[in-house]
Amino acid sequence: MCDNEAAKQYEFPGAGEENGYRLFPDAMENDDHIFFHGTAETNLASILSNGFRISGNLQSVSFARNSSLSLRYACEARSISSPRGVIIAAKFDGLNKPHIAQESFGIHVYNLDAQPRIVGYCFVPADYVFC
């Protein structure tokens, strides 16, 4: 079980060019240990309760350095059964670990035995059009 009860919900700011499509406060967006993951809303409860999991044919879970990169994934994950997407802000204790690959966009995490702490999330409305 994960200790994510303190995760704060942030209101969708109407992401657009004027804010660089960033959804969270600058302090979070500029924190070197906070990364963002976009997914369907239906996955949020499980992630909050059980943490991130590697599933299917995936070898890792990807996290972006800023929320604007995750916005596309949250939008693409929306469906009729889950019309809203969600971007999850996760804080990692350390990044120099053999199971974390740092890339220019963010990180790939290959082993999630040690879960990041979820510090916030933001729902992407069903009617938001990602350009």
N, C-alpha and C positions, 0 to 999 in steps of 0.2 A: 504494500500500500504506500502511496506517495503522500507527502505532506505539502499539498498544493492548495489548502483551504484559504490561504491568504492571497491567492491570485486575484488581481483586481480586473474588473471588466471596464474597458475603455470604450467610450462612445465613438462610433465611426465618424470621422471628421469631414466626410465628403472629399475623400482623397482626390487630389488634382495636382496640376502642375505647380500651383502657387505654394504648395507645401512639399514638393518633390515626391508626392504620393506616399509620404510617410504617415503612419497612423498613430504613433505613440509619441509621448513627450521626448524632447531632445535628449534629456538625461538618459533615457533608456536607449534611444537610437544610437547614441554616441558611446555607450558603455561597451568596452572591449570584450566583456564576458556575457553580454546578452545577445542572443541570436533569435531569429524568427522562423516559424514554420507555418505554412499555409495548408489548410485541409478543409474538409466538409464539416459543418456544424455537428453532424451526427457523431463525429469522432471525439468531440471535446470531452464529454462526460467520462468516457473510458480513459482518455489521456490524463485527465485530472485525478481520477481514482487509481489508475494502474500504471501511469507513466507512458512514455513513448515505447513502441514496440516495432521491431522489424518484422514485416509480414510478407507473405507471398514470395515472389521471386526477388524481392529487394535484398540487397546485401547491407544496406545502411539506411539511416534516416538523415535527410539533408536539412540544414538550417542556414538561413541567409543572414548576412551581416546587417541588413536593414529591412524594415517591414515592407518597403516598396517592392522588393524582389519577391517577397512571399505573397503579395497581393494577387499576382497572376495565378499562382497555384491555388489559392483560396477560391478564386473565381472559377477556375477550371474544375474544381472539385464539387461545385454546386450541382444539384440534380433535382428532379421532381420530388424525390423523397427527402431531400435535404437542400431546400432552396437557398439557404444562407451558407456562406463560407465563414471561416474563422481563421484569424492569424493569432498564433500563440507565441508569446515572448518567454523565452527560457534562459535562465542564467546558469552558466557552467562555472564550477569552482576553478577548474584549470583546463587549459587547452593543449598543453604539451604532454599528451598521453599517446601511447602507441595505437589506440583504437580510434583516435580522432585525426582525420586528415584535413588540414587547413588548405583551402583553395581561395582564389581571388574573390569569389562570390560569397563565401562563408565556410561552412564545415560539413563534412560527412562523418557521421558517428557510426562505427561498426559494431560497437558493443555498448549496450545500454544498461549494464548491471548497475552502474552508478548513474542515477537519473539526474538531469538538470532540474533546478527548482523553477516551476512556472510562476512568473511574477505578474503576468497579465495576459489578457486576450481581448480581441476586438472582432465583433461580428461584421461580416461584409454583407450588406443588404442584397436581397434577391434581385432587386431592380438596378443595382449598380452595374454599369457597363464598363468593363475594363478595355481600355484602348491600347 
